Amino acid sequence: MSAHSVKSRARHPDPKTYARERYRVGHILFEVCDHPENGKTFALIAGEATEAKFLRPLFTGFVQRGMGTQLRRLAHRFDELEADLPPTGDDR
């Protein structure tokens, strides 16, 4: 059973043996778990969903070597794209 499933989150909203770390990127919520039995996993969730039924993970998977490097490459590309955007009131 995935630590990210709706049933798992309902049964164990505040797990004692591992943490559900959440990172918001735009309208996507990344959830990462280092589960003592099921390993290191992640989920992508629609972070701005207004109904609970839409908060279920869109994708789940195991963390694999090289993913950190891949995400850093993506982050660098986003930095390049952001540099060309006009400033907003939130930029400080």
C-alpha positions in Angstrom: 0.0 0.0 0.0 1.3 3.4 -0.9 2.0 5.8 1.9 0.5 8.5 -0.4 -2.9 6.9 -1.1 -6.0 8.6 0.1 -6.8 5.6 2.4 -3.3 5.6 3.9 -3.5 9.4 4.6 -7.0 8.9 6.2 -5.8 6.0 8.4 -2.5 7.6 9.3 -2.9 11.4 9.1 0.1 11.9 11.3 2.4 8.9 10.9 4.8 8.2 13.8 7.5 6.2 12.0 8.0 8.5 9.0 7.1 12.0 7.8 5.2 13.1 4.7 7.2 16.0 3.5 5.3 18.4 1.2 6.8 20.9 -1.3 4.6 23.1 -3.4 5.7 24.1 -6.9 3.1 26.3 -8.6 -0.1 24.3 -8.5 1.6 21.0 -8.0 2.3 19.5 -4.6 5.2 17.1 -4.3 4.9 14.7 -1.3 8.0 12.7 -0.3 8.1 9.8 2.2 11.1 7.9 3.6 9.0 4.9 4.8 10.9 2.4 7.0 9.2 -0.6 5.3 8.2 0.7 1.8 11.2 2.8 1.0 11.7 6.3 -0.4 8.7 7.3 -2.4 7.2 10.4 -3.9 3.8 11.6 -5.2 2.6 14.4 -7.4 -0.7 15.9 -6.3 -2.9 18.6 -7.7 -2.2 21.1 -4.9 -4.9 23.5 -5.6 -7.7 21.0 -5.7 -10.9 22.1 -3.9 -12.4 18.7 -3.3 -10.9 15.8 -1.4 -11.5 13.4 -4.2 -9.1 15.4 -6.4 -6.3 15.4 -3.8 -5.4 11.8 -4.6 -1.9 11.5 -6.2 -1.7 11.9 -10.0 1.6 9.9 -10.0 3.6 8.0 -7.4 6.9 6.3 -7.6 10.1 5.3 -5.9 13.0 7.7 -5.6 15.8 6.6 -7.8 19.4 7.6 -8.2 19.8 10.5 -10.6 16.4 12.1 -9.9 17.9 14.9 -7.8 20.2 15.8 -10.7 17.3 15.7 -13.1 15.2 18.0 -10.9 18.1 20.4 -10.5 18.4 20.6 -14.3 14.7 21.4 -14.5 15.0 24.0 -11.8 17.9 25.7 -13.7 15.7 25.8 -16.8 12.9 27.3 -14.8 15.3 29.9 -13.5 16.3 30.8 -17.1 12.6 31.1 -18.1 11.7 33.2 -15.0 14.5 35.6 -15.8 12.6 36.7 -18.9 9.3 37.3 -17.0 8.2 40.8 -16.0 8.4 41.5 -12.3 5.2 41.2 -10.2 4.3 42.7 -6.8 5.4 39.4 -5.2 9.0 39.7 -6.4 11.3 41.0 -3.6 
